[in-house]
């Protein structure tokens, strides 16, 4: 015992900024030390760097709907399909993306659990940038769809990795707000891609189709994140879960020293270490307490994607179908897109005050009402107002569930488990894009929003009845 106390005193002497902290460096202690960190510039810097990666990820993910009118105009795709699963329409382009996202999340989610959050964050970004660059030079529907599928795989891996990375680096008292800021910066890509599409898609600068410029600009800009990623540390929680306790301690000690120097006073004492779940495998997703959470999230993801992407990817096409010109449609969606980052920014004020599940339920209800009204209006003011409400509701749901699903599984399988449940939204989007195209053709815009309303009603039921509470709890305590 005396030797242990001496070691503790030696450690405090070696790291003055850590005076008063526990010397234990097991996994539970690593988590407790992370969770007590105050929200200083060093902590927010990590969150912002991850958020910048998310910006370019969403740019690449969401340009689909904005470039669709340009793809139709260029003659590569058609706005509707001749059959339910036709491969020459906009629906096939959307489906190709989500097929790639599905494979990337369901089959490759384990990569971040095996090789680390930092490495996969970097390489998956380079993967989808390269694939989208090749896609920008395609002239056939088959070539376009194939490379969109390939880029979707990289985006799928990146989506899971960033969420996992963020949940493990952010202290528990900051987790909801960290995701809110991440989504605010990420969804700033929506007005950017909408405005670039408004300027470029109807035109052909230097003789090159405008949609190609929109795709290329995102890829070139994203390479800057590859450069800045050198400032991101590996997740101490992940290192500890792999038994690399010394490395986890070193990474966390460096972060603690930066935080302490900015904080200007001794860091708070770590709280008691929550019991760490035993080493988990994929099969544990189907055992209590995770089985109910897994079923809930599968149901949720199958349905939520209908509401989110049913509007985000189709709004320019829906407006054109209502008789609005391509240029006016892109102008309206640019204005609507300005609201995209406001959703999570508003959510910043509620993120760590209200239960995640309650926020999702309320925003799903707003989505239903706004969508049904959107299908019945024709004036510019009404279209933009209801479009903004739909965007706000969808994006608040998005940042909330990105926080929520990361909290429901232990560190050892977090990326793999979230990748698995998240992949169902990708699979759903593949089929729902064809269903929406078919519904639009047969039942018009009203039919599309009735379909979306039905899906969001079931979201309310699933989350409301099956979702556990997570607000203010450590990741380890939620995992029990």
C-alpha positions in Angstrom: 0.0 0.0 0.0 2.9 2.4 0.9 4.5 1.6 -2.5 1.2 2.4 -4.3 0.9 5.7 -2.4 4.5 6.6 -3.3 3.8 5.9 -6.9 0.8 8.1 -6.8 2.9 11.0 -5.3 5.6 10.4 -7.9 3.1 10.6 -10.7 1.7 13.9 -9.4 5.2 15.3 -9.2 5.9 14.3 -12.8 2.7 16.0 -13.9 1.9 19.1 -11.8 -1.2 19.8 -13.8 -2.5 16.4 -12.6 -2.1 17.0 -8.9 -4.9 15.4 -7.0 -5.9 12.9 -9.7 -6.1 9.2 -9.2 -3.0 7.3 -10.3 -5.0 4.3 -11.4 -4.9 4.1 -15.2 -7.3 1.2 -15.8 -10.1 1.7 -18.3 -12.6 3.0 -15.8 -10.1 5.6 -14.4 -9.4 6.8 -18.0 -13.1 7.4 -18.5 -13.5 9.2 -15.2 -10.5 11.5 -15.9 -11.9 12.3 -19.4 -15.4 13.0 -18.0 -14.2 15.5 -15.4 -12.4 17.8 -18.0 -13.9 21.3 -18.2 -14.9 22.7 -21.5 -11.7 24.6 -22.4 -10.3 25.7 -25.7 -8.3 22.4 -26.0 -11.4 20.3 -25.7 -13.4 22.4 -28.1 -10.5 22.3 -30.6 -10.8 18.6 -30.9 -14.6 18.8 -31.3 -14.2 21.5 -34.1 -11.6 19.4 -36.0 -13.9 16.4 -36.0 -16.8 18.7 -37.0 -14.8 20.0 -40.0 -14.5 16.5 -41.2 -18.2 16.1 -40.8 -18.8 19.3 -42.9 -17.2 17.7 -46.0 -18.8 14.4 -45.3 -22.2 16.0 -45.3 -21.3 18.1 -48.4 -20.6 14.9 -50.3 -23.6 13.1 -48.8 -26.2 15.8 -49.4 -25.2 17.2 -52.8 -27.2 14.3 -54.3 -30.5 16.2 -54.4 -29.0 19.5 -55.4 -27.2 18.2 -58.5 -30.1 15.9 -59.5 -31.7 18.6 -61.7 -28.4 19.1 -63.5 -28.0 15.3 -64.1 -31.4 15.3 -65.6 -30.7 18.4 -67.7 -27.5 16.9 -69.0 -29.4 13.8 -70.2 -27.5 11.3 -68.0 -30.5 10.6 -65.7 -34.3 11.0 -65.9 -36.4 12.5 -63.1 -38.7 9.5 -62.8 -38.2 5.8 -63.7 -39.9 3.6 -66.2 -40.4 0.9 -63.6 -40.1 0.6 -59.8 -36.4 -0.3 -59.9 -35.3 1.5 -63.1 -31.5 2.3 -63.2 -31.6 5.4 -65.4 -33.4 7.8 -63.1 -32.5 10.0 -60.1 -33.8 7.3 -57.8 -31.0 4.9 -59.0 -28.4 7.6 -58.3 -29.7 8.1 -54.7 -30.0 4.3 -54.3 -26.4 3.8 -55.4 -25.2 6.2 -52.7 -27.2 4.4 -50.0 -26.1 0.9 -51.2 -22.5 2.1 -50.6 -23.5 3.7 -47.3 -25.1 0.4 -46.3 -22.1 -1.7 -47.1 -19.7 0.8 -45.5 -21.6 0.8 -42.2 -22.7 -2.8 -41.9 -19.5 -4.5 -43.3 -16.8 -2.0 -42.4 -17.9 -0.5 -39.2 -15.6 -2.9 -37.3 -12.5 -1.2 -38.8 -12.7 1.7 -36.3 -13.0 -0.8 -33.5 -10.0 -2.8 -34.8 -7.6 -0.2 -36.1 -8.5 2.9 -34.1 -10.7 6.0 -34.6 -8.0 8.3 -35.9 -6.6 6.0 -38.7 -10.1 5.2 -40.1 -11.2 8.8 -39.9 -8.3 9.7 -42.2 -8.4 6.9 -44.7 -12.1 6.7 -45.2 -12.1 10.5 -46.0 -9.4 10.0 -48.7 -11.4 7.0 -50.1 -14.6 8.9 -50.7 -12.9 12.1 -52.0 -11.0 10.0 -54.6 -14.2 8.1 -55.7 -16.3 11.3 -56.0 -13.5 12.9 -58.1 -13.7 9.9 -60.6 -17.5 10.2 -60.5 -17.4 13.8 -61.6 -16.0 12.8 -65.0 -18.7 10.1 -65.8 -21.0 10.5 -68.8 -23.3 7.4 -68.4 -25.8 6.4 -65.7 -24.0 3.2 -65.0 -20.6 4.9 -64.5 -22.2 7.6 -62.4 -24.0 5.1 -60.2 -21.0 2.8 -59.8 -18.7 5.5 -58.5 -21.4 7.0 -56.3 -21.7 3.5 -54.8 -17.9 3.4 -54.2 -17.9 6.9 -52.6 -20.9 5.9 -50.4 -18.8 3.1 -48.8 -16.2 5.6 -47.7 -18.8 8.1 -46.4 -20.6 5.3 -44.5 -17.4 4.3 -42.6 -16.6 8.0 -41.9 -20.1 8.7 -40.5 -19.8 5.9 -37.9 -16.2 6.7 -37.1 -16.8 10.5 -36.5 -19.7 9.8 -34.2 -17.8 7.2 -32.2 -14.7 9.4 -32.0 -16.8 12.4 -30.8 -18.6 10.4 -28.1 -15.4 9.1 -26.6 -13.4 12.4 -26.6 -16.2 14.6 -25.3 -16.7 14.7 -21.5 -20.1 13.5 -20.4 -21.4 16.9 -19.3 -20.5 18.2 -22.8 -21.5 15.2 -25.0 -24.8 16.6 -26.3 -23.5 20.1 -27.0 -20.4 18.6 -28.7 -22.7 16.7 -31.1 -24.8 19.9 -31.6 -21.7 21.9 -32.6 -20.5 19.1 -34.8 -23.8 19.0 -36.6 -24.1 22.8 -36.8 -20.7 23.0 -38.6 -21.6 19.8 -40.6 -24.9 21.1 -41.8 -23.4 24.4 -42.8 -22.5 22.3 -45.8 -26.2 22.4 -46.8 -26.4 26.1 -47.7 -23.0 26.0 -49.2 -23.8 23.1 -51.6 -27.2 24.6 -52.2 -25.8 28.0 -53.1 -23.0 26.5 -55.3 -25.7 24.4 -57.0 -27.8 27.5 -57.6 -24.8 29.2 -59.2 -23.4 26.3 -61.1 -25.9 23.6 -61.9 -28.0 25.6 -64.5 -24.8 26.6 -66.2 -21.6 25.1 -67.7 -18.6 27.2 -66.6 -15.7 26.8 -69.0 -17.8 24.3 -71.0 -18.0 21.8 -68.1 -21.5 20.9 -66.7 -22.2 22.8 -63.4 -23.0 19.6 -61.4 -19.4 18.4 -62.0 -18.0 21.6 -60.5 -20.2 21.1 -57.4 -18.8 17.5 -56.9 -15.2 18.5 -57.5 -15.1 21.5 -55.2 -16.2 19.4 -52.3 -13.4 16.8 -52.9 -10.7 19.4 -53.3 -11.6 21.2 -50.1 -11.9 18.0 -48.1 -8.2 17.3 -48.6 -7.5 20.1 -46.1 -9.0 18.0 -43.3 -6.5 15.2 -44.2 -3.8 17.7 -43.4 -5.3 19.0 -40.1 -6.0 15.5 -38.8 -2.4 15.4 -37.4 -3.7 17.4 -34.4 -6.2 14.7 -33.4 -5.2 12.2 -30.8 -6.3 8.7 -30.7 -9.3 8.0 -28.4 -8.0 7.2 -24.9 -11.1 5.1 -24.3 -10.4 3.0 -27.4 -6.7 2.6 -26.4 -7.7 1.5 -22.9 -10.3 -1.0 -24.3 -7.5 -2.6 -26.3 -5.4 -3.0 -23.1 -3.0 -0.2 -24.3 -3.3 1.5 -20.9 0.1 3.2 -21.0 -0.7 4.8 -24.4 -4.1 5.9 -23.2 -2.6 7.4 -20.1 0.0 9.3 -22.2 -2.5 10.7 -24.6 -4.9 11.7 -21.8 -2.1 13.2 -19.7 -1.1 15.5 -22.6 -4.7 16.6 -23.0 -5.0 17.2 -19.3 -1.9 19.4 -19.2 -3.3 21.6 -22.1 -6.7 21.8 -20.4 -5.2 22.6 -17.0 -3.0 25.4 -18.4 -6.1 27.0 -20.0 -8.3 26.3 -17.0 -6.0 28.3 -14.7 -6.7 26.2 -11.6 -6.3 22.6 -10.5 -8.6 20.3 -12.5 -11.6 18.9 -10.7 -11.2 15.5 -9.0 -12.2 12.6 -11.2 -15.5 11.1 -10.1 -15.8 7.4 -9.1 -14.9 5.0 -11.8 -18.0 3.3 -13.2 -17.7 -0.5 -13.6 -16.5 -1.2 -17.2 -18.5 -3.7 -19.1 -16.6 -7.0 -19.8 -15.0 -7.3 -23.2 -17.9 -7.4 -25.6 -18.4 -9.0 -29.1 -20.9 -8.6 -31.9 -23.1 -11.3 -30.4 -23.6 -9.2 -27.2 -25.8 -6.8 -29.3 -28.4 -9.5 -29.1 -28.2 -10.0 -25.3 -29.7 -7.9 -22.5 -29.5 -4.9 -22.1 -28.4 -4.3 -25.7 -31.0 -6.5 -27.5 -33.9 -4.1 -26.9 -31.7 -1.1 -27.9 -30.6 -2.8 -31.0 -34.2 -3.7 -32.1 -35.3 -0.1 -31.3 -32.5 1.5 -33.3 -33.1 -0.8 -36.3 -36.8 0.1 -36.4 -35.9 3.8 -35.9 -33.3 3.9 -38.7 -35.5 2.1 -41.2 -38.1 4.8 -40.7 -36.2 8.0 -39.9 -34.4 8.0 -43.2 -37.7 8.2 -45.0 -38.4 11.5 -43.4 -35.0 13.0 -43.5 -33.8 12.0 -47.0 -37.3 11.9 -48.4 -37.2 15.7 -48.0 -33.5 16.6 -48.2 -32.8 14.5 -51.4 -36.0 15.2 -53.2 -37.1 18.8 -52.4 -35.7 20.3 -55.7 -37.3 17.5 -57.7 -40.6 17.8 -55.8 -40.7 21.6 -56.4 -40.0 21.1 -60.1 -42.8 18.5 -60.2 -45.1 21.2 -58.8 -44.4 23.4 -61.9 -41.6 25.5 -60.5 -38.6 26.0 -62.8 -35.2 24.4 -62.1 -33.6 27.8 -61.3 -36.4 28.9 -59.0 -36.4 25.4 -57.3 -32.7 25.7 -56.6 -33.2 29.3 -55.3 -35.9 28.1 -52.9 -33.8 25.2 -51.7 -30.8 27.5 -51.2 -32.9 29.7 -48.8 -34.3 26.6 -47.1 -30.7 25.2 -46.8 -29.7 28.2 -44.8 -31.7 26.8 -41.9 -29.8 23.5 -41.9 -27.1 24.5 -39.4 -29.7 26.4 -37.3 -31.3 23.1 -36.2 -28.4 21.7 -34.3 -27.4 25.3 -33.2 -30.8 25.7 -31.6 -30.3 22.2 -30.2 -27.1 23.3 -28.5 -29.3 25.0 -25.9 -31.4 21.9 -25.2 -28.8 19.1 -25.9 -27.8 18.5 -22.3 -31.0 19.7 -20.7 -33.7 17.4 -22.1 -33.7 13.6 -22.7 -32.6 12.6 -26.2 -35.6 10.4 -26.7 -38.1 13.2 -25.9 -36.4 15.6 -28.3 -36.6 13.0 -31.1 -40.3 12.4 -30.5 -41.2 16.1 -30.5 -39.3 16.8 -33.7 -40.8 13.8 -35.5 -44.3 15.3 -34.7 -43.2 18.7 -36.1 -41.9 16.9 -39.2 -45.3 15.2 -39.8 -47.3 18.4 -39.5 -44.9 20.6 -41.6 -44.6 17.9 -44.3 -48.3 17.5 -44.8 -48.8 21.3 -45.0 -45.8 21.6 -47.4 -47.5 19.3 -49.9 -50.6 21.7 -50.1 -49.0 25.1 -50.5 -47.9 27.0 -53.6 -46.7 30.5 -52.5 -43.0 31.2 -52.2 -43.4 32.3 -48.5 -45.2 29.2 -47.5 -42.8 26.9 -49.4 -39.8 28.4 -47.7 -41.4 28.7 -44.2 -42.5 25.0 -44.2 -39.3 23.9 -45.8 -37.3 25.6 -43.0 -39.4 23.9 -40.4 -38.9 20.5 -42.0 -35.2 21.2 -42.2 -35.0 22.3 -38.5 -36.9 19.3 -37.3 -34.9 16.8 -39.4 -31.5 18.2 -38.3 -32.4 18.4 -34.6 -33.5 14.7 -34.9 -30.2 14.0 -36.7 -27.8 15.5 -34.1 -29.8 14.0 -31.3 -29.8 10.4 -32.5 -26.1 10.7 -33.5 -25.5 11.4 -29.8 -28.0 8.9 -28.6 -27.0 5.8 -30.5 -23.3 6.2 -29.5 -24.3 6.2 -25.8 -26.1 2.9 -26.0 -23.2 0.5 -26.6 -19.8 -0.2 -24.8 -16.5 1.1 -26.2 -15.3 -2.4 -27.3 -18.1 -2.7 -29.9 -19.4 0.9 -30.2 -18.4 1.6 -33.8 -19.3 -1.9 -35.0 -22.7 -1.9 -33.2 -23.6 1.6 -34.3 -22.5 0.8 -37.8 -24.8 -2.2 -37.8 -27.9 -0.5 -36.6 -27.1 2.6 -38.7 -26.7 0.5 -41.8 -30.5 -0.2 -41.8 -31.1 3.5 -42.6 -29.0 3.1 -45.7 -30.8 -0.1 -46.7 -34.1 1.7 -46.1 -33.0 4.7 -48.2 -32.1 2.4 -51.1 -35.7 1.1 -51.3 -37.5 4.3 -50.1 -35.9 6.3 -52.9 -37.5 4.0 -55.4 -40.8 4.0 -53.5 -40.8 7.9 -53.3 -40.1 8.0 -57.1 -43.0 5.6 -57.7 -45.3 7.5 -55.3 -44.4 10.8 -56.9 -45.3 9.5 -60.3 -48.6 7.8 -59.2 -49.8 10.0 -56.4 -48.0 13.3 -56.7 -46.3 15.4 -54.0 -49.1 14.9 -51.5 -48.7 11.1 -51.7 -45.0 11.5 -51.0 -45.6 13.4 -47.7 -48.4 11.0 -46.6 -45.8 8.2 -47.0 -43.3 10.2 -45.0 -45.8 11.1 -42.2 -46.6 7.4 -41.7 -42.9 6.6 -41.3 -42.4 9.4 -38.7 -45.4 8.3 -36.7 -43.8 4.9 -36.3 -40.6 6.6 -35.2 -42.5 8.3 -32.4 -43.9 4.9 -31.2 -40.5 3.1 -31.3 -38.4 5.7 -29.6 -41.1 6.7 -27.1 -41.8 3.2 -25.9 -38.4 1.5 -26.2 -35.7 4.2 -25.7 -33.7 4.3 -22.4 -32.7 7.5 -20.7 -29.1 8.7 -21.1 -28.9 12.3 -20.1 -25.9 13.2 -17.9 -24.7 9.6 -17.5 -21.2 8.3 -18.2 -20.8 6.0 -21.2 -19.9 3.1 -18.9 -23.0 3.5 -16.7 -25.3 3.5 -19.7 -23.6 0.3 -21.0 -24.9 -1.7 -18.0 
